[in-house]
Amino acid sequence: MQPTPQSGFDRIAALVAAAFIGLVATACWINFVHPRPVDFLSYWAAAQMALEGRGEAIYDIAAHRSVEMSARLDAERLRLMNSNLSCAS
């Protein structure tokens, strides 16, 4: 049986797929072992400001920081409230 040109393409496609899967698995493993902090809060603060109609203030560092800090304070209050509820029993 003679190899067809299609079988060569199938092998190359399988190698590319295997390399891609290996690359994704390696990236997932590296991010799992050495997680990097993601600056989600900055993007969230910008979105909140845009939703409030203050889109032009996104680049104002002081205004942006105040929205970030309000989210942090809300999270701290929520954490304290939850810890009080769990200790109430």
N, C-alpha and C positions, 0 to 999 in steps of 0.2 A: 504494500500500500504506500503510495506516494504522498508526502506531506503536501497539503494544500496551503496556499498563501493565507487562508483564513486561520489555520491553526497557529501560525506565527503571530498573528494579531491577537488571537485569544491568549496566547502565553504572555504577550506584552501587556495586555489589559489586566491579566491576573497579577502580574508583577506590580503594575502601577497601583492596583487596588490593595494589594498586600502592603506595599510601601505606605500608602495613605493610611491604612488601618494602623500600621505600626507607628506612624507619626502621630496620629490622634491619641493612641494609647500612651505613647511616651509623654506627650504634652499633658494628658490627664494625670499621669503618675507624678510628673514634676510639680504640677500645681497642687496635687494632694500632699506630697511630701514637704514642699517648701511653698506654702501659700503666701501670696502677696496681698497686702491690704489694697482694697479697691476703694477709690474715692467716690462712692455712691452718693454721699451726703451733698457734695458740691453740685452734682447733676440734679439731685432732688430739689435743692434750694433754688436752682435756676428755674426749674419747672414750676415750682410754687410761685415764684415771683412773676413768671410769665402768665400763669393762670389768674393771678391777682391783678393783671393788667399793668404790672411794673416791669415789663420786658426791657426797657431802656436802663433799668437799675441793675441788671444782671452783672454788668461790668464795673459797678461801683463796689469796691472791695468791702467797705464798711457795711453797706446795706446787705450784701451777700453774706457776710459773716454773721450779721444779726439774725438772718433767717436760719442759717446753720445752727447757731447757738440756741434758737428757740426750739428747734427739733431735738437738740440734745437735752434741753431742759424738760421737754415733754417726755422723752424717753426715760429720763431719770425719775420723773414723777410716776410714770407708769410702772417702772421697776420697783419703786418703793411701795406703791399701792399693792402690787402683786405680792411682794414679800410680806406685807402686813396681813393680807388675806390668808396666806399660807401659814402664818404663825398664829392665826386666830383660833385654831382648833384645840 
